[in-house]
Amino acid sequence: MNKIKFNIPFTSGKEIECVADVIERKHLAGKGFYTQKCNQWMKDMFNFEHCFFTPSCTDALEMTALLLNLKTGDEVIVPSYSFVSTANAFASNGASIVYADSQEYSPNVDAKSIESKITKNTRAIVVVHYGGYPCDIESIQTIAKKHGVILIEDAACALGSNVKGKPIGSFGDFATFSFHETKNITSGKGGLLVVNNTIYLNRAAIIWEKGTNRAAFFKGEVDKYGWVDYGSSFLNSEIQAAFLYGQLMSYEKVQAARMNVWNQYFSEFAEISQKVGYRHNAHLFYLVLPSEKERDAFIKHMNANGIQAVFHYQALHNSSFSIEKFGKFDCPNADKFERCLVRLPIHCSLTQGEVNKVIEQTNAGLTDANLSLVREN
Ligand SMILES: *Cc1c(COP(=O)(O)O)cnc(C)c1O
């Protein structure tokens, strides 16, 4: 029996044509023809004016951390229910991490929890659009403005999501995206920093190019270039950009295929899944079960029937590394999602037969776990 995989990265065949072309062009290191093409695509599609493509979303977050010029004692508020990089990029650059909790009925961060954590030392708020579902970004934007702190969107999974038509990634001073193979659009690995607050543009260009003013040199603004700031090797290669562009050309197709699966799951399992079913980019479909025991039994059932269903995230405030560095935090909702959330397979290669089987086995698994109560709530 062939196992139904949780994720299979999408490929269109156009990637190889673009990579073959980039080899012909003899410019492979970065900031070339295909980086420009990807840049233009982002502008046309989402109005992202200032794009810095990076080897990963983690790199884009690290660039952001460097742009903040963090000093000892500076606090950065991050959602506990997220991937390690959301916090680690800032922790690695000297920030004290302060955790905000999830909402009661959504893994996304709670705006009230964020506001309650703001102190005179808060420099920035990082939000995550969990699994591509937009968080309460309008409220959080208002909070950030009110307290004069920088807002960063970790939009790793959220390319194409929007709030009232405004693209995710255009709310924060900064936004970061991932093109890791687990995301909707991929170049194997890959990332993007969108800088919306133009005050940071000059330094972003410098940090992007290893802390040098190389960009200014090529514009003829200085007569030689050298070391002027912090930075690292944050450019993606042209090979990565070419592959990415090959994927971006199939963006609509990817979205349609994922949405087709998502809609079928949602029509079956709406009542134990996400409460907000719009504006997302069909990146992920999750269920919330009543307890860890039932969640684990459900995963076991799915696996026994050839379906890879998976949990995540380990809430960051529970990591022993984090406790040692930043102390204890109380995030009961993040704890609940860590214990009770499970994700179903969603990708472009799923056949209708496989989708049917996932739905059938999910129903069977829910009965097995004796979930009638949850389904009625
Ligand atoms: C995937 C992901 C990342 C990391 O992305 P990379 O491109 O692998 O560095 C960071 N944050 C969130 C929320 C993610 O989902």
The ligand as an SDF file (V2000), in Angstrom:
LIG
                    3D

 15 15  0  0  0  0  0  0  0  0999 V2000
    8.8780   27.2960    7.6230 C   0  0  0  0  0  0  0  0  0  0  0  0
    8.8940   28.3550    8.6420 C   0  0  0  0  0  0  0  0  0  0  0  0
   10.0660   29.0760    8.9570 C   0  0  0  0  0  0  0  0  0  0  0  0
   11.4160   28.6970    8.4170 C   0  0  0  0  0  0  0  0  0  0  0  0
   11.5400   28.8480    7.0480 O   0  0  0  0  0  0  0  0  0  0  0  0
   12.9370   28.4700    6.3490 P   0  0  0  0  0  0  0  0  0  0  0  0
   12.7640   29.0150    4.9690 O   0  0  0  0  0  0  0  0  0  0  0  0
   13.0370   26.9820    6.3840 O   0  0  0  0  0  0  0  0  0  0  0  0
   14.0160   29.1340    7.0980 O   0  0  0  0  0  0  0  0  0  0  0  0
    9.9840   30.1380    9.8400 C   0  0  0  0  0  0  0  0  0  0  0  0
    8.8300   30.4820   10.4210 N   0  0  0  0  0  0  0  0  0  0  0  0
    7.6860   29.8040   10.1790 C   0  0  0  0  0  0  0  0  0  0  0  0
    6.4210   30.2530   10.8310 C   0  0  0  0  0  0  0  0  0  0  0  0
    7.6940   28.7100    9.2940 C   0  0  0  0  0  0  0  0  0  0  0  0
    6.5550   28.0510    9.0770 O   0  0  0  0  0  0  0  0  0  0  0  0
  1  2  1  0
  2  3  1  0
  2 14  2  0
  3  4  1  0
  3 10  2  0
  4  5  1  0
  5  6  1  0
  6  7  2  0
  6  8  1  0
  6  9  1  0
 10 11  1  0
 11 12  2  0
 12 13  1  0
 12 14  1  0
 14 15  1  0
M  END
$$$$
